[in-house]
Amino acid sequence: MRYHESMITTVTTKNMVSIPAAIAREHGIRPGYKLDWSSVAGSDDLRVQVIPDRAALAERLFGIGRDVAPGRDLVSELDDAREAEDAGD
């Protein structure tokens, strides 16, 4: 896991926190994104996962299937792979 220089923020009376600009830029956090917070068992640490908005997720997927060779049956390939996994259990 990679850590950067410590950046301290303050929790407001309404439990709001600002994301440091450097962190927001590094992770591409924009308005509309959500943050999924969870506690790390046995410590005071928190884990935060960035959840992009739907438009950003769609943008990431745009054109993802362009490299698939014509005539490939991806559903059958997935079914075969799952059957092979089940046979290995």
Secondary structure, DSSP 8 states (H G I E B T S, - for coil): ----S-------TTS-----HHHHHHHT--TT-EEEEEE-TTSS-EEEEEE--HHHHHHHHTTTTTTS-TT--HHHHHHHHHHHHHHH-
